[in-house]
Amino acid sequence: MIRNDASRPIVFGVIPAKGSSIGLPGKNMLLMARHPMIHYVLASAMVSAELDQCWVSTDSDQIEDYCLKQGVHVLKHDPLLSGETSSTFGVIANIVKLWEGQGEYPDIVVTMRATSPLCETEDIDKAIRL
């Protein structure tokens, strides 16, 4: 996933994935065709030619464990960022702070949804190239 071509922008992907949901509790880890729902967007993001890094930001131990086993970077964020009225912007701002602290400065941050199992690698790559 790491690209060393300095002529292209550095692109990081983020999948915000909270552990709770009022409408469908635990939806990100519910099985869908033998895999947790989050699996499908992870699989697409991990083979993207355009993403330099793929991250999941979550408040859930279960999601964290699953994603680490899939080989994805995980940020365990404060549960306050996963409230029913919390915005995705707070999660993105939080992870950007982490990257800056590590000396990483992506040119583009792509947000993908754990609940979008039909999002394919081609969709991600085309969106980045727009």
Stockholm file with secondary structure:
# STOCKHOLM 1.0

chainA/1-130         MIRNDASRPIVFGVIPAKGSSIGLPGKNMLLMARHPMIHYVLASAMVSAELDQCWVSTDSDQIEDYCLKQGVHVLKHDPLLSGETSSTFGVIANIVKLWEGQGEYPDIVVTMRATSPLCETEDIDKAIRL
#=GR chainA/1-130 SS CCCCCTTSCCEEEEEEECSCCSSSTTGGGSEETTEEHHHHHHHHHHTCSSCSEEEEEESCHHHHHHHHHTTCEEEECCGGGGSTTCCHHHHHHHHHHHHHHTTCCCSEEEECCTTCTTCCHHHHHHHHHC
#=GC SS_cons         CCCCCTTSCCEEEEEEECSCCSSSTTGGGSEETTEEHHHHHHHHHHTCSSCSEEEEEESCHHHHHHHHHTTCEEEECCGGGGSTTCCHHHHHHHHHHHHHHTTCCCSEEEECCTTCTTCCHHHHHHHHHC
//
